[in-house]
Amino acid sequence: MHTEFDVIIVGGGMVGLSLAQALSGTKLKLLLVEAGSLESNSIAGASGFEPRVSAINLKSQQWLSAIGVWDHLPKDRIQAFTRMEAWDAEGTGEVSFESRQVGQAALGYIVENCVIQDALMTALSQSSIHIMRHTRLQSATPLTDTPSPNGAHHITFEDGTTTTCNLLIGADGHQSRVRQLGGFKTRQWDYQHQAIVTTITLTEPHNNTARQAFATDGPLGILPLPGQDQRHCSIVWSQKSDRTAALMALSDTEFCVQLTRAMDNRLGTVVDVDRRFAIPLQAQIAESLVCAGMALIGDAAHRIHPLAGQGANLGFADAEALADNIIATTSKGLAIGDHFQLRQYQRQRQSHNLAMTAAMEGFKRLFESDNIAVRWLRNAGMKQFEDFGGLKSAVMAVAMGLQSPLNGVHKKRG
Ligand SMILES: Cc1cc2nc3c(=O)[nH]c(=O)nc-3n(C[C@H](O)[C@H](O)[C@H](O)COP(=O)(O)OP(=O)(O)OC[C@H]3O[C@@H](n4cnc5c(N)ncnc54)[C@H](O)[C@@H]3O)c2cc1C
């Protein structure tokens, strides 16, 4: 069916932009629509770092390389981590992972979200993709009166502009309008946690190590940031909501004292902290990812606890799978909005996303229990795990995105 655009991507976050970039080399007519400005309005604190960063796993790094973006990230804004440490803050259990144990130069990379976003925008500005800023999707109605599996849609934006497309992609985050318009059912629950995110300055170097302390109140992630002196880290401190409010109300000095304690003094003393932000944490997962003429990717499809830093990584893997699906469908001369074709994308991604959501829920519950038997079990379990090389390698491969939690090894691009 003739439409003005082949594909409309709603949402210019990291995930939507990466899909746009992956499709920008094709002959498809593409439109990207973003409610915001697509410019990074810096809210960096005194440390010079933006508060929102992501731990990018090796699979995502390979994908960003394959679409021509990774090599354009400024090198001085990327911090490789070669070691990970996780410990039970209420006990003695501890596990560690080293990149050399799996023959890799790094386990992953910490990058500020805006740095990835800017690199994606720079790449896209050199393509022929149409971009509409400050525009919100309002409605999508099928172009034909009789339901068609090809799913072409008539699209209306909030400013009254209209257009048509064969495939509408929801990359519009956890409150996705596309998901709502497509009638996608979701399961959601409140973690009753909020995450405090900020940048801290330490007296000891981070030694290229990402750390995670598990306490019954909630996990504390300490992510190394770039810089010669290695004294800056980004933190994601997930806490029950009342405790978050108390921590947010502390003076900077008192907050640094509490944080130093929560970190078991592992990096010396926390001597400075940027402005703190508290983000409510919810889990949400769409029961399906596609219908005729529509598909969901990224947080529009799933939102998980940030304790293992996997949300954006799952989103990039969605974008990669959907790009491959669209390119394969086009090369066969088939309709890209066809429900049957899109279901192959869903089959590829849904079980993986569900498994990761379930794993995050399990971790959260295991570590928030102060039941003495559960505490013994998790400390003993961590000790066994540390000594069990095979299982450890398998868990590392999942965290790096090189293996599915369902045990299927992901194919490497290129
Ligand atoms: C504290 C915290 C720490 C995290 N740490 C990590 C980590 O270390 N590693 C990791 O992999 N993940 C991490 N995550 C998860 C990660 O940040 C998200 O999964 C990721 O940013 C989602 O990207 P997205 O592009 O799907 O959605 P978003 O970033 O939400 O982008 C959606 C875009 O859609 C636009 N939009 C919304 N509605 C409309 C509309 N109607 N019309 C047009 N545009 C619209 C919005 O303006 C926005 O730009 C973390 C999350 C949190 C909360």
The ligand as an SDF file (V2000), in Angstrom:
LIG
                    3D

 53 58  0  0  0  0  0  0  0  0999 V2000
   18.7140    4.7900   37.5770 C   0  0  0  0  0  0  0  0  0  0  0  0
   18.8150    4.0380   36.3010 C   0  0  0  0  0  0  0  0  0  0  0  0
   20.0450    3.5070   35.8960 C   0  0  0  0  0  0  0  0  0  0  0  0
   20.1410    2.7750   34.7030 C   0  0  0  0  0  0  0  0  0  0  0  0
   21.3480    2.2260   34.3600 N   0  0  0  0  0  0  0  0  0  0  0  0
   21.4300    1.4830   33.2350 C   0  0  0  0  0  0  0  0  0  0  0  0
   22.6700    0.8750   32.8450 C   0  0  0  0  0  0  0  0  0  0  0  0
   23.6910    1.0210   33.5010 O   0  0  0  0  0  0  0  0  0  0  0  0
   22.7030    0.1300   31.6990 N   0  0  0  0  0  0  0  0  0  0  0  0
   21.5840   -0.0700   30.9480 C   0  0  0  0  0  0  0  0  0  0  0  0
   21.6540   -0.7890   29.9460 O   0  0  0  0  0  0  0  0  0  0  0  0
   20.4000    0.4900   31.2850 N   0  0  0  0  0  0  0  0  0  0  0  0
   20.3000    1.2580   32.3900 C   0  0  0  0  0  0  0  0  0  0  0  0
   19.1120    1.8430   32.7300 N   0  0  0  0  0  0  0  0  0  0  0  0
   17.9450    1.7030   31.8200 C   0  0  0  0  0  0  0  0  0  0  0  0
   18.0440    2.6800   30.6460 C   0  0  0  0  0  0  0  0  0  0  0  0
   18.3120    3.9900   31.1070 O   0  0  0  0  0  0  0  0  0  0  0  0
   16.7620    2.6620   29.8380 C   0  0  0  0  0  0  0  0  0  0  0  0
   16.3980    1.3250   29.5850 O   0  0  0  0  0  0  0  0  0  0  0  0
   16.9500    3.3820   28.4910 C   0  0  0  0  0  0  0  0  0  0  0  0
   17.3680    4.6990   28.6950 O   0  0  0  0  0  0  0  0  0  0  0  0
   15.6320    3.3740   27.7110 C   0  0  0  0  0  0  0  0  0  0  0  0
   15.8430    4.0290   26.4720 O   0  0  0  0  0  0  0  0  0  0  0  0
   14.6330    4.2290   25.4520 P   0  0  0  0  0  0  0  0  0  0  0  0
   15.2280    4.9460   24.2780 O   0  0  0  0  0  0  0  0  0  0  0  0
   13.9260    2.9340   25.2350 O   0  0  0  0  0  0  0  0  0  0  0  0
   13.5760    5.1440   26.2080 O   0  0  0  0  0  0  0  0  0  0  0  0
   13.6830    6.6590   26.6960 P   0  0  0  0  0  0  0  0  0  0  0  0
   15.0690    7.0270   27.0370 O   0  0  0  0  0  0  0  0  0  0  0  0
   12.6270    6.8310   27.7350 O   0  0  0  0  0  0  0  0  0  0  0  0
   13.2880    7.5130   25.3870 O   0  0  0  0  0  0  0  0  0  0  0  0
   11.9600    7.6400   24.9530 C   0  0  0  0  0  0  0  0  0  0  0  0
   11.8550    8.9040   24.1120 C   0  0  0  0  0  0  0  0  0  0  0  0
   10.5330    8.9780   23.5610 O   0  0  0  0  0  0  0  0  0  0  0  0
   10.0640   10.3120   23.6210 C   0  0  0  0  0  0  0  0  0  0  0  0
    8.5910   10.2670   23.6310 N   0  0  0  0  0  0  0  0  0  0  0  0
    7.7690    9.7990   24.6030 C   0  0  0  0  0  0  0  0  0  0  0  0
    6.4760    9.8790   24.2340 N   0  0  0  0  0  0  0  0  0  0  0  0
    6.4670   10.4150   22.9850 C   0  0  0  0  0  0  0  0  0  0  0  0
    5.4220   10.7430   22.0550 C   0  0  0  0  0  0  0  0  0  0  0  0
    4.1080   10.5060   22.3170 N   0  0  0  0  0  0  0  0  0  0  0  0
    5.7490   11.2680   20.8480 N   0  0  0  0  0  0  0  0  0  0  0  0
    7.0780   11.4940   20.5430 C   0  0  0  0  0  0  0  0  0  0  0  0
    8.1190   11.1960   21.3830 N   0  0  0  0  0  0  0  0  0  0  0  0
    7.8060   10.6620   22.5870 C   0  0  0  0  0  0  0  0  0  0  0  0
   10.6720   10.8480   24.9140 C   0  0  0  0  0  0  0  0  0  0  0  0
   10.7610   12.2640   24.8850 O   0  0  0  0  0  0  0  0  0  0  0  0
   12.0380   10.1880   24.9140 C   0  0  0  0  0  0  0  0  0  0  0  0
   13.0380   10.9650   24.2960 O   0  0  0  0  0  0  0  0  0  0  0  0
   18.9840    2.5830   33.9010 C   0  0  0  0  0  0  0  0  0  0  0  0
   17.7540    3.1200   34.2900 C   0  0  0  0  0  0  0  0  0  0  0  0
   17.6640    3.8260   35.4850 C   0  0  0  0  0  0  0  0  0  0  0  0
   16.3270    4.4020   35.8890 C   0  0  0  0  0  0  0  0  0  0  0  0
  1  2  1  0
  2  3  1  0
  2 52  2  0
  3  4  2  0
  4  5  1  0
  4 50  1  0
  5  6  2  0
  6  7  1  0
  6 13  1  0
  7  8  2  0
  7  9  1  0
  9 10  1  0
 10 11  2  0
 10 12  1  0
 12 13  2  0
 13 14  1  0
 14 15  1  0
 14 50  1  0
 15 16  1  0
 16 17  1  0
 16 18  1  0
 18 19  1  0
 18 20  1  0
 20 21  1  0
 20 22  1  0
 22 23  1  0
 23 24  1  0
 24 25  2  0
 24 26  1  0
 24 27  1  0
 27 28  1  0
 28 29  2  0
 28 30  1  0
 28 31  1  0
 31 32  1  0
 32 33  1  0
 33 34  1  0
 33 48  1  0
 34 35  1  0
 35 36  1  0
 35 46  1  0
 36 37  1  0
 36 45  1  0
 37 38  2  0
 38 39  1  0
 39 40  1  0
 39 45  2  0
 40 41  1  0
 40 42  2  0
 42 43  1  0
 43 44  2  0
 44 45  1  0
 46 47  1  0
 46 48  1  0
 48 49  1  0
 50 51  2  0
 51 52  1  0
 52 53  1  0
M  END
$$$$
